[in-house]
Amino acid sequence: MTAVEAQDAGMEMDSNLPSHTIDPSTLQSRIIQSKSILQEDAGNNSDNEMETEDHAANAVEQPTFQKLSAHAARPGGKAEYRRIRCPAHRYTPLRENWEQLLTPLVEYLKLQVRFNTRTRSVEVKTSRHTLDASGLQKGADFIGAFMMGFEPQDAVALLRLDDLYIESFQVTDVKILRGDHLSRAIGRVAGQDGKTRFAIENATRTRIVIADSRIHMLGSYSNIRMARNAICDLILGAPPGKVYNNMRNVAKRMNERY
């Protein structure tokens, strides 16, 4: 093929390719369309701004109310009171620790407290200085924990923390035992010189009181559950060594968690 023929063939191929020339009418219509879209968006924005301004102008300021005290929250301003009966074996500890029990109730919860010698019970009452509506129930739980046998420095945690509970159960609720079998079960829970009880308390971060055949536990829900499982295993006859091993694992898990 000669050079002239190659040039003619190239011109024919170029003529077959689609044209990329922009039509002026199409370009003008697109410009007009874009202008209309911009005007529409500007109109919508102005409408939204007007609606926001109208909403702000019509917005009503929300009122703020002060917190009611426990005395004012009661209908007619009447005072509430709780009565906690004192067992005979807790008279002497109550007399010796009366000041430690009275201080947090009066200074922290602003409650009125007295011991009624006729009914042999501690009476707790709200006053006009009481601010917390739940303070009366907290005070009653605090006194009730002391009556169960807990020390004042342990029971006072009920006033400061909201997720602490007290659980009580009988040894015979786990297994029906009588006579020496019941005594041995209680001895297994307590251990020699209270060693088993202290091990369970330290591992589960609870406080345990063994009052005859009744057991009281103070702590959070999950900790009480672990302590209860260990005590039930001892009542059912599990060897103390196995319970110690379980408590060691529980303490390790709790230390890793915290």
C-alpha positions, 0 to 999 in steps of 0.5 A: 500500500502506497502512502497516498492510499494509507492517508485516504484510508485514515481519513475514511476511518476518521469520518466513521468515528462518532463526533465529539462536538458539543451542541450549543443548544444542549449546553444552554439548556443544561446551564438554565437547568442548573440555575433553576436547581440552585434557585430551588435549593435557595428557596428551600433553605430560606423556608427551613430557616423561617421554620426554625425561627418560628419554632424558636419563637414559639418554644416555651421555656421548660420549668425547673422544680426544686427537689422535694424533701422527704417531709414535704413529699408526704401528703399533709407533711406527715412524718414516717417512722419505722420500728425495729425490734431488738432481740434479747441477745442484742441489748448489750451490743446495742447499748455499747454501740449506740453512739456509733449507730446514732451518728450516721442516722442523725448526721448523715440521714437527718433522722430522729432515733430513739429506743422505746424501752416499753416495746424494746425496739428502736424507732426511726422517724423522719423530720423536716430536715430529712432530704432523702425520701429513701433515707428512712428505709436505709436507716431501718435496714442499717439498724436491722443489719446490726440486730442480725449480728453485723458490726456497725462498720460493716452495716454502715455500708448499706447507707453509702452504697445502693447495690448491697443486700442482706440475705438470710436462710436456715441451714435446714433449708438446704438439707434436713438435719437434726441433732449432731448432724446439724451441729457438724454442718454448722461447724463445717461452715464456721471452721476452726476458729472461724477460719472457713467463714473468714476465707469465704468472706475474703474471697467473695467480699461479703460479710457472714453471720452465723446465728445458731442455725440461721445464716445472714449474708451482706454484700452485692447480689453476685457476691452473695450468690458465690458465698451462698454456693460455698456455704451450701456445699459445706452444709451438704458435706463437701470437704473444706479443702475442695471449698478452699480451692474453689474460693481461691479460684473465685478470688483470683477471678475477682482480682482479675476483674477489678 
